Amino acid sequence: MDWLTANKLSLNISKTKYMLITNKHASTESFAINVDSNRIERTSTYKYLGVIVDQQLTWKEHCKWLCCTSSKYVSVIYKVKHYVNNQALRMLYHSCINSRVQYGIIAWGIAATFHLKPLSVVLNRAMRCLITDKLLTNKVTNIYKMQKILQLKDIYNLEVSKFMYKYTTSQLPAMFNNYFKLITDVHSYNTRQIETRQFALPKARLNSGAKMIKYSAVEIWSKIPTEIKNETCLALFLAEYKKYVLLSY
């Protein structure tokens, strides 16, 4: 409140909420925040900049919202598929579904598999709506490859790889400087990873720790071929990485 007063600002109590980020074992029922005798409303989820954050960072609610929203657009694509060509259907998919899935996935993409699975099913349904050849619908990966569209897990890997490319080329904000450590900073053994300037994999005690960007990014980056990592610009890197992933389908 002192900061607000000093900057000649006022707080709208009726529009103010707070959320405690905590684990499921902690008891916070008695916790409360009061401002001038007015109690601030507590919430367990909050939509911030288009991403629904929950107090346990499970991303369950965001996955459910994405699943519901994407399902509506799958219905739209299905209804118009016989009246427009494939290029128009792809434009619908990318503008209405893929753009929403890709947004913020570097944060919510670490959600548990059982939260992500329903969304993957919806995206598979969308893929089947993009084609009219029933012979190809038995194997959905063939459709992804034919349409040159990435599956959910690979969209996440692409965004993480994009983050790592920007890190290695010093395109990230200064707060990420020295965020990762090269293997040469950890030990001096003459290994293959040293020659390719690989990053050291940090230790993770729990499965949740292994999902964090500081761990998963290093793991994903280590699997990318060196010639793709050495691309001269981000656009070329993303194009070559996408080709590399699609070849595995």
C-alpha positions as CSV (number, residue, x, y, z in Angstrom):
1,M,0.0,0.0,0.0
2,D,2.9,2.4,0.7
3,W,4.2,1.8,-2.9
4,L,0.7,2.6,-4.3
5,T,0.4,5.7,-2.2
6,A,3.9,6.9,-3.2
7,N,3.0,6.5,-6.9
8,K,-0.5,8.0,-6.5
9,L,-2.3,4.8,-7.3
10,S,-5.3,3.1,-5.8
11,L,-6.2,-0.5,-5.4
12,N,-9.6,-1.8,-6.6
13,I,-10.3,-4.3,-3.9
14,S,-13.3,-5.8,-5.8
15,K,-11.1,-6.7,-8.8
16,T,-8.1,-7.9,-6.8
17,K,-7.4,-11.6,-6.1
18,Y,-4.5,-13.6,-4.8
19,M,-3.3,-17.2,-5.2
20,L,-0.8,-19.2,-3.2
21,I,1.5,-21.4,-5.2
22,T,2.0,-24.4,-3.0
23,N,2.2,-28.2,-2.9
24,K,-0.9,-30.3,-2.0
25,H,0.5,-31.3,1.4
26,A,0.7,-27.7,2.8
27,S,-2.2,-26.4,4.8
28,T,-3.0,-22.8,4.0
29,E,-6.7,-22.6,4.9
30,S,-6.1,-20.0,7.7
31,F,-4.1,-17.7,5.4
32,A,-5.7,-14.4,4.5
33,I,-4.8,-11.0,3.1
34,N,-6.5,-7.9,4.3
35,V,-6.2,-4.4,2.9
36,D,-7.7,-1.6,5.1
37,S,-10.0,-4.1,6.8
38,N,-11.1,-5.5,3.4
39,R,-10.3,-9.2,2.7
40,I,-8.8,-9.9,-0.7
41,E,-10.5,-12.8,-2.5
42,R,-8.5,-16.0,-2.8
43,T,-8.6,-18.1,-6.0
44,S,-7.2,-21.5,-6.9
45,T,-6.9,-20.7,-10.6
46,Y,-6.3,-17.5,-12.6
47,K,-6.0,-16.7,-16.2
48,Y,-3.0,-14.5,-16.7
49,L,-1.9,-13.4,-20.2
50,G,-4.0,-16.1,-21.8
51,V,-2.6,-19.0,-19.7
52,I,-4.6,-20.5,-16.8
53,V,-2.4,-21.0,-13.8
54,D,-3.5,-23.1,-10.8
55,Q,-2.1,-23.1,-7.3
56,Q,-0.3,-26.4,-7.6
57,L,1.1,-25.7,-11.1
58,T,-0.5,-28.9,-12.5
59,W,-1.8,-26.9,-15.6
60,K,-4.9,-29.1,-15.4
61,E,-7.4,-26.3,-15.9
62,H,-5.4,-24.8,-18.9
63,C,-5.3,-28.2,-20.6
64,K,-9.1,-28.7,-20.0
65,W,-9.7,-25.2,-21.5
66,L,-7.5,-25.9,-24.5
67,C,-9.2,-29.2,-25.0
68,C,-12.7,-27.7,-24.9
69,T,-11.8,-24.7,-27.2
70,S,-10.0,-26.9,-29.7
71,S,-12.9,-29.3,-29.9
72,K,-15.2,-26.5,-30.9
73,Y,-12.9,-25.6,-33.8
74,V,-12.6,-29.3,-34.8
75,S,-16.3,-29.3,-35.3
76,V,-16.1,-26.2,-37.5
77,I,-13.3,-27.8,-39.6
78,Y,-15.4,-30.9,-40.0
79,K,-18.5,-29.0,-41.2
80,V,-16.6,-27.0,-43.9
81,K,-14.1,-29.7,-45.1
82,H,-16.3,-30.6,-48.0
83,Y,-16.6,-27.0,-49.2
84,V,-13.0,-25.8,-49.1
85,N,-9.7,-27.1,-50.2
86,N,-6.9,-28.5,-48.0
87,Q,-5.0,-25.2,-47.9
88,A,-8.0,-23.5,-46.4
89,L,-8.5,-26.2,-43.8
90,R,-4.8,-26.0,-42.8
91,M,-5.2,-22.2,-42.4
92,L,-8.2,-22.8,-40.1
93,Y,-6.2,-25.4,-38.1
94,H,-3.2,-23.1,-37.6
95,S,-5.1,-20.0,-36.9
96,C,-7.8,-21.4,-34.6
97,I,-6.2,-24.5,-32.9
98,N,-2.4,-24.6,-33.4
99,S,-1.9,-21.0,-32.4
100,R,-3.6,-21.6,-29.1
101,V,-1.8,-24.8,-28.4
102,Q,1.6,-23.3,-29.2
103,Y,1.0,-20.3,-27.0
104,G,2.7,-20.7,-23.7
105,I,3.4,-24.4,-24.2
106,I,6.9,-24.0,-22.9
107,A,5.3,-23.4,-19.5
108,W,2.2,-25.7,-19.4
109,G,3.7,-28.4,-21.7
110,I,5.2,-30.1,-18.6
111,A,1.8,-31.1,-17.4
112,A,1.2,-34.7,-16.5
113,T,0.5,-37.1,-19.4
114,F,-3.1,-37.7,-18.2
115,H,-3.8,-34.0,-18.5
116,L,-2.2,-33.8,-22.0
117,K,-3.7,-37.0,-23.4
118,P,-7.3,-35.6,-24.0
119,L,-5.8,-32.6,-25.9
120,S,-3.7,-35.0,-28.0
121,V,-6.9,-36.9,-28.9
122,V,-8.6,-33.7,-30.0
123,L,-5.6,-32.7,-32.2
124,N,-5.7,-36.2,-33.7
125,R,-9.4,-35.7,-34.5
126,A,-8.5,-32.4,-36.2
127,M,-5.9,-34.1,-38.3
128,R,-8.4,-36.6,-39.6
129,C,-10.7,-33.7,-40.5
130,L,-8.0,-32.3,-42.8
131,I,-8.1,-35.2,-45.3
132,T,-10.8,-36.9,-47.3
133,D,-8.8,-40.1,-48.1
134,K,-10.1,-42.7,-45.7
135,L,-7.2,-45.0,-46.5
136,L,-4.8,-42.7,-44.5
137,T,-7.0,-42.2,-41.5
138,N,-6.0,-45.5,-39.9
139,K,-2.6,-44.1,-38.9
140,V,-2.8,-40.5,-37.7
141,T,1.0,-40.0,-37.7
142,N,0.9,-40.4,-41.5
143,I,-1.5,-37.5,-41.6
144,Y,0.7,-35.3,-39.4
145,K,3.6,-36.0,-41.7
146,M,1.6,-35.4,-44.9
147,Q,0.2,-32.1,-43.6
148,K,3.7,-31.1,-42.2
149,I,2.2,-30.5,-38.8
150,L,3.8,-31.5,-35.5
151,Q,2.2,-33.6,-32.7
152,L,1.6,-32.1,-29.3
153,K,4.8,-33.4,-27.7
154,D,6.9,-32.2,-30.6
155,I,5.3,-28.7,-30.5
156,Y,6.6,-28.5,-26.9
157,N,10.0,-29.8,-28.0
158,L,10.1,-27.2,-30.8
159,E,9.4,-24.3,-28.5
160,V,12.0,-25.6,-26.0
161,S,14.6,-26.0,-28.8
162,K,13.7,-22.4,-30.0
163,F,14.4,-21.2,-26.4
164,M,17.8,-23.1,-26.4
165,Y,18.8,-21.7,-29.8
166,K,18.1,-18.2,-28.6
167,Y,20.1,-18.9,-25.5
168,T,23.2,-20.2,-27.4
169,T,23.0,-17.2,-29.8
170,S,22.5,-14.6,-26.9
171,Q,19.0,-13.6,-28.0
172,L,17.4,-14.0,-24.6
173,P,17.0,-11.3,-21.9
174,A,20.0,-10.7,-19.6
175,M,18.2,-12.6,-16.7
176,F,18.9,-15.9,-18.6
177,N,22.7,-15.3,-18.8
178,N,24.5,-18.3,-17.4
179,Y,21.2,-20.1,-16.9
180,F,22.8,-23.3,-18.3
181,K,26.3,-24.6,-17.8
182,L,28.5,-26.1,-20.4
183,I,30.0,-29.5,-19.7
184,T,33.4,-27.8,-19.8
185,D,32.4,-25.7,-16.8
186,V,31.6,-28.9,-14.8
187,H,34.6,-31.1,-15.7
188,S,37.6,-31.2,-18.1
189,Y,37.4,-34.8,-19.3
190,N,37.9,-35.1,-23.1
191,T,34.4,-36.4,-24.1
192,R,32.4,-36.2,-27.2
193,Q,29.9,-33.8,-25.6
194,I,32.8,-31.3,-25.0
195,E,33.6,-31.2,-28.7
196,T,30.0,-30.4,-29.6
197,R,29.6,-27.8,-26.8
198,Q,26.9,-29.7,-25.0
199,F,25.3,-28.4,-21.8
200,A,25.6,-30.2,-18.5
201,L,22.5,-32.0,-17.3
202,P,21.6,-30.7,-13.8
203,K,20.5,-33.1,-11.0
204,A,16.9,-33.6,-10.4
205,R,15.7,-35.5,-7.2
206,L,12.0,-35.8,-8.2
207,N,10.1,-36.4,-11.5
208,S,8.7,-32.9,-11.2
209,G,12.2,-31.5,-11.2
210,A,13.1,-33.4,-14.3
211,K,10.2,-31.6,-16.1
212,M,11.5,-28.2,-15.4
213,I,12.9,-26.2,-18.3
214,K,16.4,-26.1,-16.8
215,Y,16.5,-29.9,-17.0
216,S,14.3,-30.8,-20.0
217,A,15.8,-28.1,-22.3
218,V,19.3,-29.6,-21.9
219,E,18.0,-33.1,-22.6
220,I,16.0,-32.0,-25.7
221,W,18.9,-29.9,-27.0
222,S,21.4,-32.8,-26.7
223,K,19.4,-34.9,-29.1
224,I,19.4,-32.3,-31.9
225,P,22.0,-32.9,-34.7
226,T,24.9,-30.5,-34.6
227,E,24.3,-29.3,-38.2
228,I,20.8,-28.1,-37.2
229,K,22.1,-26.4,-34.0
230,N,24.7,-24.5,-36.2
231,E,22.1,-22.9,-38.5
232,T,22.9,-19.2,-39.0
233,C,19.4,-17.8,-38.1
234,L,16.4,-18.8,-36.1
235,A,14.1,-19.2,-39.1
236,L,16.4,-21.8,-40.7
237,F,16.9,-23.6,-37.4
238,L,13.1,-24.0,-36.9
239,A,12.6,-25.1,-40.5
240,E,15.4,-27.7,-40.4
241,Y,14.3,-28.9,-36.9
242,K,10.7,-29.4,-38.1
243,K,11.9,-31.4,-41.1
244,Y,14.1,-33.5,-38.8
245,V,11.1,-34.3,-36.5
246,L,8.7,-35.0,-39.3
247,L,11.1,-37.6,-40.8
248,S,10.6,-39.7,-37.6
249,Y,6.9,-40.0,-38.1
